[in-house]
Amino acid sequence: MHVTFSAYYTLILAVLVLLLGKFLVQRIRFLRNFNIPEPVAGGLVVAAVIYLLHATMGWSFGFETSLQAAFMLVFFSSIGLSANFVKLKQGGMGLVVFLGVIVAFILVQNAVGVGLATALGLDPLVGLVAGSITLVGGHGTAGAWGSVLEQQHGLTGATTLGMACATFGLIIGGIMGGPLAKRLITRYKLAKPRSEADQLDPSGSTVTESSNVANFESPGKAPRLITADAAIETLALFAGCLAFGEFMTTLTQGTTVQLPTFVWCLGGGVIIRNVLDYIFGFKVFDRAIDVFGNAALSIYLAIALLSLKLWELSDLAGSLMVILAAQTVVMGLYAWFVTFRIMGKNYDASVLAAGHCGFGMGATPTAVANMQAITNQYGPSHKAFLIVPLVGAFFIDIINAFLIQGFISWIR
């Protein structure tokens, strides 16, 4: 039996997943100690229940994927709208260095995937699918490149394979980032945890109303004094970003500058924000943008995990699981020995390592959720929340597209 949920019911279930995750994190010390994000905690429980229903009774469920895509676009638009040139300047060399670290990691990730696929007797393109196409790229990139590999390079089932690998990465990316960062913080004594009461109490505020701090790092802490007029203005900005993304996606389709829609939405946000700031002198309401962005992030992750089809992972060939397991180990080692050390071997570097695990194996929203879980326990990291969204959601997708094309040309 197959049950399909409309957009309304999908949204209701996503909210219930978030409430379940919040309940579990508040009640289970293990989840707090290992910094498991609330959407991941609730989503995996529900995904396991859906898997049991499928395995025992043959039930399957369908959810409104357009709703998930819409919240993803809103989240990335919020990143763009928050990224004025002042913040880019604040990122400085740290942003450039982190970008270099990630570019090197993509090369390593694809080399591992292609090398193991070749050694196991698989098409090298399978290793690329189990590399940056799905792990750094996520579901959107997996779907886009899957059709290209099927139609132009004859890799049968590339899209289905990509979705399964991206699902695996999303789960692992959300699970490994927090514990890895916690281990780094504990081993090198980088920070002291806040009291358990402070971690569980979202009412306390360490950020003043006039602060320009990126509120993604502490979504429950900053004041949210949003009027109806401010909400309408903010919705208009998001609408402009989404319209720009749709227009550019259509305009560049089939060209050398074709990029996923969310990249265009983020770019549109950067353009709109800085035009308003520096040409028209209009002050964008950062707190309103952050509220909408954080809400979109949570709901996006909840729907993504709610939609997981775990039986697709169980059907993966053993050789592919070997590749994905190796990628997991490589991600952990790289974050520990390269990302953490090159970025300064301090508290900010540990939060950056958690974020790298999030979008290196899953997606930028997972990276932000990982970092929120860490900063909720140990305190803010302005540097990490400035760098990771810009690199993970904007620069890296452009670079990844060119590197993927380069690997395909090399393989073929």
TORNUSE-338885 format. One record per residue (C-alpha): residue in three letters; z, y, x. Coordinates in steps of 0.001 Angstrom, whole numbers, padded with zeros to 6 digits, always signed. Each point is the difference from the previous one (the first is absolute). Layout:
// residues N
ALAZYX;...
END
This chain:
// residues 412
MET+000000+000000+000000;HIS-000918+003454+001278;VAL+001855+003105-001154;THR-001439+003455+000676;PHE+002235+003065-000071;SER-001405+003404-000926;ALA+000738+003128+002022;TYR+003042+000838-002135;TYR+001612-003394+000408;THR-000910-000119+003689;LEU+001827+003292+000502;ILE+003044-001263-001922;LEU+000139-003174+002102;ALA-000387+002012+003215;VAL+002982+002156-000925;LEU+002019-003130-000788;VAL-000927-001395+003427;LEU+001309+003192+001629;LEU+003225-000139-001996;LEU+000438-003654+000962;GLY-000574+000841+003649;LYS+002516+002825-000126;PHE+002549-002297-001646;LEU-000536-002724+002618;VAL+000251+002392+002956;GLN+003185+001542-001398;ARG+001617-003374-000671;ILE-001181-002088+002969;ARG+001258+001155+003375;PHE-002588-002121+001838;LEU-002851+002049-001486;ARG+001683+003254+001001;ASN+000881-001232+003477;PHE-003580-001036+000680;ASN-001462+003097-001639;ILE-002244-001779-002505;PRO-001711+002668-002189;GLU+000917-000091-003688;PRO-003590-000588-001257;VAL-000337-002940+002418;ALA+003324-001512-001050;GLY-000771+000167-003720;GLY-003711-000731+000355;LEU+000434-003211+001987;VAL+002482-001369-002529;VAL-002416+000644-002863;ALA-002949-001352+002022;ALA+001982-003203+000625;VAL+000725-000345-003723;ILE-003702+000473-000808;TYR-000870-002628+002620;LEU+002397-002510-001593;LEU-001489+000642-003440;HIS-003474-000547+001428;ALA+000992-003178+001846;THR+001984-001614-002818;MET-001718+001235-003161;GLY-003387+001215+001165;TRP+000673+003578-001096;SER-001647+002925+001757;PHE+000320+003715-000542;GLY-002357+002932+000376;PHE+001071+003596+000474;GLU-001819+003317-000273;THR-001239+000462+003569;SER-001434+003441-000692;LEU+003548+001206-000572;GLN+001019-001295+003417;ALA-002989+001712+001597;ALA+000824+003262-001775;PHE+003570+000079+001319;MET-001246-000852+003487;LEU-002389+002960-000126;VAL+002783+002291-001226;PHE+002224-001101+002872;PHE-002651+000650+002637;SER-000836+003322-001636;SER+003643+000975+000355;ILE-000182-000777+003706;GLY-002996+002305+000342;LEU+001603+002757-002056;SER+003099-000186+002213;ALA-001963+000207+003262;ASN-000532+003639+000799;PHE-001131+001028+003455;VAL+003541+000967+000946;LYS+001080-003623-000401;LEU-003010-001237+001988;LYS+001012+002371+002782;GLN+003590-001246-000229;GLY-001280-003550+000517;GLY-001362+001105+003365;MET-000422-002561+002742;GLY+002147-002498-001887;LEU-002694-000311-002642;VAL-002730-000408+002638;VAL+001987-002603+001944;PHE+000845-001991-003135;LEU-003654+000062-001032;GLY-000922-001416+003402;VAL+002607-002730-000401;ILE-001451-000981-003381;VAL-003614+000024+001221;ALA+000976-002360+002822;PHE+001781-002214-002531;ILE-003115-000268-002178;LEU-001946-001230+003011;VAL+002735-002555+000751;GLN+000217-001102-003640;ASN-003747-000582-000282;ALA-000156-001718+003384;VAL+002752-002401-001088;GLY-001711-000707-003331;VAL-003493-000518+001406;GLY+001287-001982+002998;LEU+002096-002403-002080;ALA-002741-000420-002617;THR-002458-000948+002728;ALA+002481-002396+001609;LEU+000678-001669-003366;GLY-003692-000458-000724;LEU-000239+002662-002712;ASP-002547+002772-000390;PRO+001220+002880+002224;LEU-000393+002276-003016;VAL+002850-001915-001642;GLY+002202+001169+002858;LEU-001126+003553-000614;VAL+000912-000364-003685;ALA+003409-001248+001139;GLY+000156+003008+002321;SER-000198+003728-000577;ILE-002289-000301-003036;THR+002870-001268-002127;LEU+003180+000546+002016;VAL-000439+003598+001111;GLY-002555+000682-002736;GLY+001814-001531-002984;HIS-001443-001091-003340;GLY-002373+002945-000372;THR-001654-000557+003361;ALA-000010-003764-000595;GLY-001953+000439-003216;ALA-002451+002473+001518;TRP-000765-002041+003109;GLY+000142-003322-001869;SER-003138+000824-001954;VAL-001717+001203+003187;LEU+000812-003233+001847;GLU-001169-002100-002949;GLN-003252+001824-000653;GLN-001061+001036+003491;HIS+001541-002649+002254;GLY+000161-003090-002234;LEU+003764-000573+000158;THR+000592-001792-003309;GLY+003237+000907-001801;ALA+000793+002881+002357;THR+001423+002140-002815;THR+002345-002695-001303;LEU+001018-000859+003539;GLY+000631+003661+000735;MET+002162+000498-003069;ALA+002134-003008+000926;CYS+000447+001239+003583;ALA+000820+003524-001204;THR+002574-001457-002393;PHE+001591-001951+002843;GLY+000087+003149+002116;LEU+001512+002088-002786;ILE+002875-002467-000366;ILE+000637-000385+003717;GLY-000379+003710+000703;GLY+002649+000805-002605;ILE+002382-002670+001277;MET-000151+000313+003788;GLY+000084+003781+000548;GLY+003594+000664-001051;PRO+001643-002899+001849;LEU-001968+000748+003190;ALA+001042+003657-000014;LYS+003601-000915-000790;ARG+000048-002388+002952;LEU-001358+002716+002293;ILE+002557+002523-001240;THR+002853-002463+000404;ARG-001033-001317+003409;TYR-000559+003397+001582;LYS+002766+001766-001982;LEU-002365+002679-001250;ALA+001859+001056-003158;LYS+003051-000763-002071;PRO-000433-001144-003599;ARG+001075+002334-002761;SER+002828-001151-002223;GLU-000868-002507-002691;ALA+001038+002492-002681;ASP-002475+002564+001343;GLN-002783-002586+000106;LEU+000535-000982-003614;ASP+000618+003514-001350;PRO-003243+001892-000572;SER+001733+003173-001169;GLY+001116+001279+003369;SER-002322+002452+001691;THR-000436+000649+003685;VAL-003080+002185-000523;THR+000234+003557-001198;GLU-002232+001349-002728;SER-001864+002216+002444;SER-000549-002778+002511;ASN-003582-000851+000855;VAL+000877-003541+001033;ALA-002373-002722-001183;ASN+001978-001518-002832;PHE-001702-003399+000258;GLU+002714-000934+002473;SER+002803+000507-002538;PRO-001472+000025-003518;GLY+003388-000225-001674;LYS+001620+002807+001967;ALA-001982+003206-000322;PRO+000524+002240-003048;ARG-002703-000413-002647;LEU+000009+003333-001822;ILE-003403-000324-001635;THR-000974+002104-002983;ALA-002754-000787-002490;ASP-002227+002654+001595;ALA+000523-001507+003460;ALA-000803-003465-001331;ILE-003224+001249-001587;GLU-001032+001784+003209;THR+000695-003157+002001;LEU-001957-002190-002411;ALA-002935+002393+000369;LEU+000137-000433+003775;PHE+000010-003784-000340;ALA-002905+000173-002437;GLY-001947+002025+002557;CYS+000676-002612+002687;LEU-001063-002883-002251;ALA-003151+001832-001079;PHE-000883+000752+003622;GLY+000566-003634+000947;GLU-002224-001281-002793;PHE-002738+002535+000808;MET-000043-000765+003727;THR+000076-003756-000574;THR-003105+000270-002175;LEU-001707+002463+002330;THR+000526-002066+003170;GLN-000623-003447-001479;GLY-002314-001974+002253;THR+000134+002575+002812;THR+001552-000186+003459;VAL+002963+002091-001140;GLN+000889-002219-002971;LEU+003791-000265-000214;PRO+002474-001407-002540;THR+000789+002346-002894;PHE+003642+000401+001020;VAL-001072+001433+003359;TRP-002070+002647-001778;CYS+002912+000772-002343;LEU+002278+000505+002988;GLY-002597+002173+001707;GLY-000440+001990-003196;GLY+003736+000572-000080;VAL-000035+001352+003554;ILE-002861+002377-000842;ILE+001508+001219-003268;ARG+003454+000497+001533;ASN-001164+002008+002984;VAL-002540+002073-001944;LEU+002756+000987-002429;ASP+002443+000702+002845;TYR-002148+001951+002413;ILE-002756+001557-002120;PHE+001585+000699-003396;GLY+003627+000239+001112;PHE+001088-002394-002772;LYS+003232-001835+000781;VAL-000312-003653-000905;PHE+003176-001460-001529;ASP+000805-002713+002564;ARG+002891-001531-001923;ALA-002148-000531-003094;ILE-002694-001669+002097;ASP+002589-002240+001618;VAL+001455-001030-003365;PHE-003403-001010-001366;GLY-000916-001679+003283;ASN+003197-002034+000246;ALA-000250-001113-003620;ALA-003624-001024+000526;LEU+000938-001881+003182;SER+002691-002035-001740;ILE-002139-000862-003014;TYR-003012-000858+002185;LEU+002060-002470+002045;ALA+001564-001480-003128;ILE-003385-000656-001632;ALA-001464-001339+003258;LEU+002822-002511+000379;LEU+000022-000755-003717;SER-003685-000935+000293;LEU+000481-002383+002913;LYS-001528-003426-000513;LEU+002100-002052+002354;TRP-001967-003149-000778;GLU-002975+001567+001755;LEU+002071+000090+003174;SER+001015-003629-000418;ASP-003666-000933-000240;LEU-000868+001522+003373;ALA-001254-002397+002621;GLY+002492-000976+002658;SER-002127+001535+002743;LEU+000025+003375-001759;MET+003760-000165-000363;VAL+000189-000578+003742;ILE-001924+003253+000547;LEU+002200+001954-002418;ALA+003167-001423+001535;ALA-001232+001034+003436;GLN-000808+003485-001309;THR+003555+000274-001321;VAL+001461-000906+003390;VAL-002375+002395+001780;MET+000972+002807-002397;GLY+003699-000509+000653;LEU-000397-000207+003781;TYR-002305+003024+000118;ALA+002340+002124-002138;TRP+002963-000981+002177;PHE-001491+000158+003507;VAL-002769+002574-000425;THR+000505+002296-003004;PHE+003748+000398+000432;ARG-000118+000499+003767;ILE-003012+002306+000211;MET+001273+002200-002835;GLY+003235+000736+001860;LYS+002356-002970-000427;ASN+002243+002058-002299;TYR+000944+000088-003682;ASP-003262+001675-001037;ALA-001886-002669+001929;SER+001817-002779-001878;VAL-000930+001566-003358;LEU-003593+000345+001226;ALA+000054-003705+000910;ALA+001087-000846-003550;GLY-002806+002129-001376;HIS-002501-001616+002348;CYS+000975-003431-001317;GLY-000581+001300-003519;PHE-003569+001238+000395;GLY-000867-002283+002931;MET+000405-003012-002289;GLY-000132+001517-003475;ALA-000605+003580-001092;THR+001241+003541+000602;PRO+002144-000009-003191;THR+001755-003080+001409;ALA+000535+001862+003265;VAL+001592+002931-001826;ALA+002201-002369-002015;ASN+001113-001731+003227;MET+000929+003312+001573;GLN+001816+001172-003123;ALA+002099-003163+000114;ILE+000985+000757+003615;THR+000677+003721-000426;ASN+002057-000692-003118;GLN+002361-002017+002182;TYR-000091+001928+003274;GLY-001100+003534-000841;PRO-003242+002015+000060;SER-002850-000242+002489;HIS-002188+003071-000465;LYS-002342-001001+002815;ALA-000756-003421-001475;PHE-000649+001345-003493;LEU-002287+002648+001421;ILE-002060-002339+002183;VAL-000318-003291-001908;PRO-001541+001317-003253;LEU-002543+002103+001911;VAL-000982-002808+002366;GLY+000365-002933-002385;ALA-001673+001559-003008;PHE-002629+002229+001529;PHE-001004-000294+003643;ILE+000338-003756+000318;ASP-002236-000847-002967;ILE-002850+001989+001499;ILE+000462-001565+003430;ASN+000468-003494-001450;ALA-003322+000247-001834;PHE-001867+000742+003234;LEU+001853-002692+001968;ILE-000716-002619-002677;GLN-003690+000874+000098;GLY+000084-000266+003782;PHE+001587-003466-000100;ILE-002541-001207-002577;SER-002864+001219+002170;TRP+001537-001750+003013;ILE+000544-003276-001861;ARG-003477-000057-001537;
END
